[in-house]
Every structure is written in structure tokens, then in C-alpha cells.
Amino acid sequence: MLNGTSLVFDIETVPDVEFGRRLYSLDSLSDDDVARAMRTLRIQKTGSTDFLAHPQHRIVAISAVLRTPDKLRVWSLGSEESSERELLERFFDGIEKFRPILISWNGNGFDLPVIHYRALHHGVAAPLYWESGESNRDFKFNNYLNRYHARHLDLMDLLAGYQPRAFSSLEEVAIMLGLPGKMGMSGARVWEYFQRGQVSDIRAYCETDVLNTFLVYLQFERMRGLLD
């Protein structure tokens, strides 16, 4: 039987074009051209991928599944008009309030590093999240930061046995389990939707991802003998 409170989370991002302008001196270019230049410069640097470095992502949606002993809630934080700072503040406020187990798919590799850099950028305080035993001994050997602790379960990491060669996509695992998966949408299209002002569609897509992750998590807990 599952006890306690858990928070499944996912983020959606777009290129931080204002940062890109400053970083690469692209003042005269449009947002779309800056985003394109950022990706081009990235692939020139890596030689293999145009996926931007973590600090260059701007968060436009954070969605969650909150499970407490008496309720289940699925939603996107804030509103379509919320600033990145507000989304981050709401995310960390939820951790302070509920002290949940965090659950993600590739949270260690993407979501949390982006959240860290963007919270640093905005100066968002999150004392409980960063606690590692200095003020609360309960967090010394079980905190949100350690890859192998239980306050954050990165399902992709766990199921792969922490072996990068065994990593799989959420889409692949969801469909393997008979779940809907991404239903035709992907993170690669978020910038396109954002440019058209379709933030509501981005938030809906993000909610689809957290629901898939939550259902994979339930199957994982069943495999561990914690769910009938």
C-alpha cells in the first residue's frame, strides 16, 4: 500500500532568446532567428545535437500529479500568463508545504538541472529542497539532491539501473504498458506552439506527460510490491 504524499512533475521549455541575445551578441535578430542561431551554435559546439544547454532553457509550463492520502490532483501550476519566476515559486512552495516524494522521468538529467539554473537566475529561494542535513538531520541520508536517495525517484534512471545505455523514452515505456503516450505531440514542437501563443496546448501536453509518468510509477510500485 502506498503511503505519504508524492508529486509527479514535468516541465516544458523554450529557448531563452533574451539570454541568447546577450550570450551571442544577437541584438538585431528576431526571436525566431535567435532561437535558430542558438541551436546552430549548439550543434557546432557539440558536433552531435542542437539540444540547448540547460541554462539556455526557459520554463513555460510545469505540470504535476499530486497524490496525498485523501486526494489526487492533476494540473499545471499557475496560469497561461504566469512568469517563469512564478512557476518556479509555486513548484518550490509545493515542496515546502507537502514535503512530497518527487517523481519524474529524466528529472535528474533534464528537468531538475533546468529548474536549478532558472531558480538561480530569478533568485528563487527553496530551503527545504536544498536541505541536505545542515538544519534537518532527516535529510542527511535522504534528500532531494542525491541521485540514489528516495526523496526523488527518477523512473528513467531507476529502471535503467543508472546505466545511460539502458535509458528509454517515456513514450516508449508508456506505449509498452498500453498507455496513450504523447498522442502526436512532442517537446520539439513546444517552441512552435509558444510562438503562436498556444500556451494552453503546451500546458495540456505537459499534463499528458505527468499522467503517463504517474501511471508508469504505479506499475513500478506494483513491481516493488508496494501496490496491489
C-alpha positions as CSV (number, residue, x, y, z in Angstrom):
1,M,0.0,0.0,0.0
2,L,1.3,3.4,-1.0
3,N,1.6,5.9,1.9
4,G,2.5,9.5,2.2
5,T,2.5,12.2,-0.5
6,S,4.0,12.1,-3.9
7,L,4.4,14.8,-6.6
8,V,5.0,13.8,-10.2
9,F,6.3,16.7,-12.2
10,D,7.3,17.7,-15.7
11,I,8.5,20.9,-17.3
12,E,8.2,22.3,-20.9
13,T,10.7,24.8,-22.1
14,V,11.6,27.1,-25.0
15,P,14.9,28.8,-25.9
16,D,15.6,31.8,-23.6
17,V,16.1,34.1,-26.5
18,E,16.9,37.1,-24.3
19,F,19.7,35.2,-22.8
20,G,20.8,34.0,-26.3
21,R,20.9,37.6,-27.5
22,R,23.2,38.6,-24.6
23,L,25.3,35.5,-24.8
24,Y,26.0,35.6,-28.5
25,S,25.5,39.3,-29.3
26,L,22.5,38.8,-31.5
27,D,20.7,42.1,-30.8
28,S,19.4,42.7,-34.3
29,L,17.7,39.3,-34.8
30,S,14.1,38.3,-34.2
31,D,13.1,35.8,-31.5
32,D,12.8,33.0,-34.1
33,D,16.2,33.8,-35.7
34,V,17.8,34.0,-32.2
35,A,16.4,30.5,-31.3
36,R,17.6,29.2,-34.7
37,A,21.1,30.6,-34.1
38,M,21.3,29.2,-30.6
39,R,20.5,25.7,-31.9
40,T,23.0,26.1,-34.8
41,L,25.8,27.3,-32.4
42,R,24.9,24.4,-30.1
43,I,25.4,21.8,-32.8
44,Q,28.6,23.4,-33.9
45,K,29.9,23.1,-30.3
46,T,28.7,19.6,-29.6
47,G,29.0,18.1,-33.1
48,S,26.0,15.9,-32.5
49,T,23.0,17.7,-31.1
50,D,21.2,21.1,-31.3
51,F,19.5,20.5,-27.9
52,L,20.4,23.6,-25.9
53,A,22.5,23.6,-22.7
54,H,20.4,23.6,-19.6
55,P,20.8,27.3,-18.6
56,Q,19.5,28.3,-22.0
57,H,16.1,26.8,-21.5
58,R,13.2,29.0,-20.3
59,I,10.4,27.2,-18.5
60,V,6.9,27.9,-19.8
61,A,5.0,25.1,-18.1
62,I,5.3,23.0,-15.0
63,S,2.6,20.3,-14.6
64,A,2.1,17.9,-11.7
65,V,0.2,15.0,-10.3
66,L,-0.2,15.4,-6.5
67,R,-1.2,12.3,-4.6
68,T,-2.0,12.7,-0.9
69,P,-3.6,10.1,1.4
70,D,-7.0,11.6,0.6
71,K,-6.9,13.1,-2.8
72,L,-5.4,13.1,-6.3
73,R,-4.9,16.2,-8.4
74,V,-3.6,16.8,-11.9
75,W,-2.9,20.4,-13.0
76,S,-0.5,22.9,-14.4
77,L,1.0,25.4,-12.0
78,G,0.0,29.0,-12.2
79,S,-1.8,30.2,-15.4
80,E,-1.1,30.7,-19.0
81,E,0.1,34.2,-18.1
82,S,2.4,33.2,-15.2
83,S,6.0,34.2,-15.4
84,E,8.8,31.7,-15.2
85,R,9.6,33.0,-11.7
86,E,6.0,32.5,-10.5
87,L,6.0,28.9,-11.9
88,L,9.3,28.2,-10.0
89,E,8.0,29.8,-6.8
90,R,4.8,27.7,-7.0
91,F,6.8,24.5,-7.5
92,F,9.1,25.0,-4.6
93,D,6.2,26.3,-2.4
94,G,4.5,22.9,-3.0
95,I,7.6,21.1,-1.8
96,E,7.8,23.3,1.3
97,K,4.1,22.7,2.0
98,F,3.7,18.9,1.3
99,R,7.3,17.6,1.6
100,P,6.4,15.0,-1.1
101,I,8.4,12.3,-2.8
102,L,9.3,13.8,-6.2
103,I,8.7,11.5,-9.2
104,S,10.0,12.3,-12.7
105,W,11.1,10.8,-16.0
106,N,14.6,12.0,-16.6
107,G,14.3,14.6,-13.9
108,N,17.9,14.1,-12.9
109,G,19.1,14.6,-16.5
110,F,16.9,17.5,-17.6
111,D,14.0,18.9,-15.5
112,L,15.8,19.5,-12.2
113,P,19.1,20.9,-13.6
114,V,17.0,23.4,-15.7
115,I,14.9,24.2,-12.6
116,H,18.1,24.8,-10.7
117,Y,19.6,27.2,-13.2
118,R,16.4,29.1,-13.7
119,A,15.8,29.4,-10.0
120,L,19.3,30.7,-9.7
121,H,18.6,33.2,-12.4
122,H,15.5,34.5,-10.7
123,G,16.8,34.3,-7.2
124,V,14.0,31.9,-6.0
125,A,14.6,30.5,-2.5
126,A,13.9,26.8,-1.8
127,P,15.4,26.0,1.6
128,L,13.7,22.6,2.0
129,Y,14.6,21.4,-1.5
130,W,18.3,22.2,-1.0
131,E,18.4,20.8,2.6
132,S,21.0,18.1,2.9
133,G,21.2,17.7,6.7
134,E,22.6,21.0,7.9
135,S,19.3,22.1,9.5
136,N,17.3,18.9,9.4
137,R,19.1,15.6,10.2
138,D,16.3,13.7,8.4
139,F,17.6,15.0,5.2
140,K,21.3,13.9,5.7
141,F,20.8,10.5,4.3
142,N,17.6,11.0,2.3
143,N,17.3,14.3,0.4
144,Y,16.1,15.6,-2.9
145,L,19.6,16.2,-4.3
146,N,21.3,12.8,-4.1
147,R,20.7,10.7,-7.2
148,Y,20.5,7.5,-5.1
149,H,18.2,8.8,-2.3
150,A,14.5,8.2,-2.2
151,R,13.0,11.7,-1.9
152,H,13.3,11.9,-5.7
153,L,12.6,8.9,-7.9
154,D,13.7,9.4,-11.5
155,L,12.0,6.5,-13.1
156,M,14.1,6.6,-16.2
157,D,17.2,6.4,-14.1
158,L,15.9,3.7,-11.8
159,L,14.5,1.4,-14.5
160,A,17.8,1.6,-16.4
161,G,19.8,0.6,-13.4
162,Y,21.6,4.0,-13.6
163,Q,23.1,2.9,-16.9
164,P,22.8,5.5,-19.7
165,R,22.9,2.9,-22.4
166,A,19.7,1.4,-21.0
167,F,17.8,4.7,-20.9
168,S,14.4,4.7,-22.7
169,S,12.0,7.4,-23.6
170,L,8.7,7.9,-21.7
171,E,6.9,7.5,-24.9
172,E,8.3,4.0,-25.5
173,V,7.7,2.8,-22.0
174,A,4.2,4.3,-21.8
175,I,3.2,2.6,-25.1
176,M,4.8,-0.7,-23.9
177,L,2.4,-0.6,-20.9
178,G,-0.6,0.2,-23.1
179,L,-0.8,3.9,-22.1
180,P,-1.6,6.7,-24.5
181,G,1.9,8.2,-24.7
182,K,2.4,11.7,-26.2
183,M,-0.5,11.3,-28.7
184,G,1.3,13.0,-31.6
185,M,2.8,15.9,-29.7
186,S,6.5,16.2,-28.7
187,G,8.8,18.6,-26.9
188,A,10.4,19.5,-30.2
189,R,7.2,21.4,-31.2
190,V,6.8,23.4,-28.0
191,W,8.7,26.5,-29.4
192,E,6.4,26.4,-32.5
193,Y,3.3,26.4,-30.2
194,F,4.7,29.1,-28.0
195,Q,5.4,31.3,-30.9
196,R,1.7,31.0,-31.9
197,G,0.6,31.8,-28.4
198,Q,-0.7,28.3,-27.7
199,V,0.4,28.1,-24.1
200,S,-2.8,26.2,-23.2
201,D,-1.8,23.5,-25.6
202,I,1.7,23.3,-24.1
203,R,0.2,23.0,-20.6
204,A,-2.2,20.3,-21.8
205,Y,0.7,18.4,-23.4
206,C,2.8,18.7,-20.1
207,E,-0.2,17.3,-18.2
208,T,-0.3,14.3,-20.6
209,D,3.4,13.7,-19.8
210,V,2.9,13.8,-16.0
211,L,-0.1,11.5,-16.3
212,N,1.9,9.0,-18.3
213,T,4.7,9.2,-15.7
214,F,2.3,8.7,-12.9
215,L,0.8,5.6,-14.4
216,V,4.3,4.2,-15.1
217,Y,5.1,5.0,-11.4
218,L,2.1,3.0,-10.2
219,Q,3.2,0.0,-12.3
220,F,6.7,0.4,-10.9
221,E,5.4,0.4,-7.3
222,R,3.3,-2.7,-8.1
223,M,6.5,-4.3,-9.3
224,R,8.2,-3.4,-6.0
225,G,5.3,-4.9,-4.0
226,L,4.0,-1.6,-2.7
227,L,0.8,-1.6,-4.6
228,D,-1.8,-4.4,-5.1
